[in-house]
Amino acid sequence: MRRIPRTSSTSALSSLITLSTSLITLSACLFLITLSACRSAPSDAPGLASTPTDVAWALLELHGLKGRLPEDRPRDVVDRLVPREKLQPLFLDLDEFDPFIGDLYVGVIVGALARHQDRLFASASREDATLTAGQSVIHLRKDQGGWKVHLEKSIPEEMKARAQAEKARYENARVP
């Protein structure tokens, strides 16, 4: 096997490749640091989420689901009610729905986030954003300095019809 003699041009090329690799690694590290800083930035106002993913984490935390699946929650967490006043700042239009329907819609959103919390994808413009959690697309809007889930846009029509049917079934079961 014949060795190629090391010349100044091959040495320079080798140095250039090493430098390029180092720059790419440094760029990737800086990108990840910037990304993590954006996710944990404090909100502009108390109780408001400063990024769309902050909304997701807040909802998961409120429901005892951050870092775990619904079936992994202890019984006391499953039975604990989440106060409406804690949910209110995270939703644009929660008050526009009957409480039964609104709670079902919140459950749909939180369930999607819980199942896919390790694979959430956010896309945002200045005033609107989407969080993709599996097949669910959750729409958010910036309102009064914070991001909020827009239930009307986030719940598919088929799910809205099922929620209405569930409410009717529940009400019919309560009638003596």
C-alpha positions, -999 to 999 in steps of 0.1 A, spaced: 0 0 0 14 33 -11 13 62 13 5 96 0 31 121 13 17 147 37 20 181 21 10 215 33 -22 214 12 -34 181 27 -25 194 62 -44 226 55 -74 206 43 -73 184 74 -72 215 96 -101 230 77 -123 199 81 -115 198 118 -124 235 121 -156 230 102 -167 201 124 -159 222 155 -180 251 142 -209 229 134 -208 213 169 -206 248 185 -235 261 164 -256 231 174 -248 237 211 -257 274 208 -290 266 191 -300 241 218 -290 266 245 -311 293 228 -340 269 224 -340 259 260 -338 295 271 -369 303 250 -389 275 265 -382 286 301 -384 323 297 -406 340 323 -440 352 312 -447 389 305 -475 390 331 -484 368 361 -503 337 351 -498 341 314 -477 317 293 -449 333 274 -446 305 247 -471 280 232 -452 251 249 -454 269 282 -492 265 279 -488 227 273 -465 223 303 -488 243 325 -518 222 315 -499 190 321 -487 202 355 -522 212 366 -535 178 357 -506 159 373 -495 146 339 -461 163 334 -437 135 327 -463 107 329 -492 92 310 -528 94 322 -528 58 334 -496 64 355 -512 90 377 -519 81 413 -556 78 423 -556 110 444 -543 129 413 -569 114 390 -597 123 414 -585 159 421 -605 186 403 -586 213 386 -600 247 396 -615 266 367 -597 298 378 -564 280 372 -575 268 337 -590 302 327 -557 320 319 -546 292 296 -577 293 273 -590 320 250 -626 308 249 -633 284 278 -662 306 291 -679 304 258 -688 268 263 -712 251 287 -691 238 316 -698 201 307 -687 206 271 -658 229 281 -645 203 305 -647 176 278 -628 198 253 -601 206 279 -598 168 285 -593 162 248 -565 188 247 -548 176 279 -551 140 268 -534 147 234 -506 167 252 -501 140 278 -498 112 252 -473 131 231 -456 154 256 -422 141 245 -430 149 208 -447 183 208 -440 205 178 -447 242 180 -451 266 151 -458 303 158 -463 336 140 -467 369 158 -503 363 171 -511 326 162 -495 293 170 -501 256 167 -489 228 189 -489 194 172 -493 165 196 -496 133 176 -525 138 152 -540 166 172 -533 202 162 -539 226 191 -544 262 180 -533 291 202 -536 328 201 -516 355 218 -540 375 240 -532 402 266 -495 392 265 -498 355 269 -505 325 247 -539 308 251 -555 277 236 -583 285 212 -608 256 219 -632 264 190 -604 260 165 -586 231 183 -615 206 186 -624 188 154 -661 189 143 -664 151 148 -652 155 184 -677 184 190 -706 162 178 -694 134 201 -692 158 230 -728 170 224 -740 134 222 -722 126 255 -738 156 272 -773 145 260 -766 109 272 -755 122 306 -785 145 309 -809 118 299 -794 94 325 -800 120 352 -837 125 345 -859 105 370 
